[in-house]
Amino acid sequence: MATAATLNQGPSLTAERKQQHLLPKPYIDAAEENVDTFSHNARPPPELYSGQGEDAAPRSPRRSPHKKSGSLKTNGFSKEKKDGQVVVERYEDKDGEHLVSIRQAGDRGKGKSMAARRNSELVSGRKAGAGWEQSHIHFAPLSVPLKRRLQTLVVLGHTLSMALLLGTFFLLCAIPLFWPVLVPYLVYVLFSSAGRSGTLSHRSYFIRSLPIWSLFASYFPARLHRSAPLVPTRKYIFGYHPHGIISHGAFAAFATEALGFSQLFPGITNTLLTLDSNFRVPLYREYVLSMGLASVSRESCENLLSRGGANGEGMGRGITIVVGGARESLDSQPNSLRLVLKRRKGFVKLAIRTGADLVPVLAFGENELYHQVQPEQHPLIHKTQLVIKKLLGFTVPLFHARGVFNYDVGIIPYRRPLNIVVGRPIKVQQANKPEETYVDELHDVYVKELERIWEEWKDEFATERMGELQIVE
């Protein structure tokens, strides 16, 4: 082959081959001829470093794919750790291993222990994003069933009903086209006695029985329980305890038919009572009147229990009074039950004057629907609330619960069970001028019935209680 190469040797320079009309010489042949000419520019082939720590023993069999390998390999770079000694690092390209380095195991700048970092002079700032994993606000998921969304919507609408309807009225006032209607309506609202007359002329059984109230009651959920049947030939005063923040349980049980009041107590027409000032709020008064609510004033109570009914004198009628009132709302704390009742005897005197039987009602879970500022931690705020209560007749609890899209901040009540237990009726003898001894006797019997309800059902409906029933003031 070497002789053939000598005999057939042609011009090597490109210009000479072009003059003889020969094709360019192949690249491999030119490279072999010029290897000696350019040997001074050639680099020596890399040598594999062989030193202490490199294992020359046969490699172990390759592990199964599902097991984690002891070496790391990324983009041609591999590491193999030798126990307690050194680490062999190799850089591999497509032609094989070219660079190999050895270092002591753990001898890296980034490998300093945390103890060494703490002893250094480096001071770090706060870690960005820290605390979000333990955020106190828990947002609602997007995949919420439609029924739960509708429940939340109805409860939100009822909670904001006064603000929404009053805002609508002011919006209409901004349109001059409605002034000829709004001015006479406003005069009518100021002088109307529909909330005190006792006729219940605005009461609508259709509105009280709408399916939306079933959604409202099932939000918590709420249940109404009866201890004993009530005969429709008597009249009754239901005392609702506790007040809570907004008394959602009283509304669900006694202002709607969602919990089946008419089925549990057939023949009884019950009316939930609220502040008389609510019947002076435009548009909102129409809402509460259609739900059958009435004023809690003495005039309204006596009219309701002495007019109408089967005999025209109130037979078969009942009224529901939230006895603790706004004062009791300030003591509303979850997992506790403090009733402002010791000096509340006006409803007992009303029962004696009208001949209405007393029926205690205890709502388990009413205080659990909201959180509010605790009086012990903020005594100044509590004193301010008491002053507002004394001057205006109502107060504003500083409370919070959940929101529409979160579970921790907002004014929508929590989803916690409400169990409204109606106690046994206490028979009352009618008298025009109640005697104090008889008033005290009935009051004591009333309190004992409340205590009986608590003792009998606390293990069933108040499993997370942190104390017992307390009767204060």
Order of alpha helices (4+ residues) and beta strands (2+ residues): alpha-alpha-alpha-beta-beta-beta-beta-alpha-alpha-alpha-alpha-alpha-alpha-beta-beta-alpha-alpha-beta-alpha-beta-alpha-beta-alpha-beta-alpha-beta-beta-alpha-beta-beta-alpha-beta
